[in-house]
Amino acid sequence: MTATFASQVVESRGGDVMVAQNIAFGLIAALMIVAAVRVVTTKNVVHAALYLVIVLAGVAAQFLLLGGVNVGPNTLLRWYVLHVLALPFVLVIFLAVHFWRIRKDGGISGPL
């Protein structure tokens, strides 16, 4: 009835899903290593660039497998303040300057 700590962790986190994610992570890492070696060893610049694209796509895939960015409460507060207070204030300033310039220059008259 005793189980190892690793099996308890796998069972508590969803079992098969975690195993599949670990396998996918390992396969992507192996592909990235092969592509990184090919970036350095290939003589064709275009092929090196394509292998580099594979490495960068692998980094993005691993980032997604790990769960992405953790957005905390401070980040959400800054995002809220910027988009609800600061951006509308800047918009009002630009509109005020625009209307002031229209009045100063004599309005919108003449053919379009």
Number of C-alpha atoms within 10 A of each C-alpha: 2 5 7 7 9 9 11 12 12 14 14 10 12 10 13 11 12 15 14 11 14 14 12 15 18 13 13 19 17 13 14 21 14 14 21 18 13 17 22 12 10 13 10 9 11 11 13 19 14 14 21 19 16 19 21 15 14 21 15 13 16 18 13 11 13 12 8 11 8 7 8 8 9 9 11 11 10 11 12 12 12 13 11 11 11 11 12 12 13 11 10 11 11 12 12 12 11 12 12 12 12 12 11 9 10 8 11 9 7 5 4 4
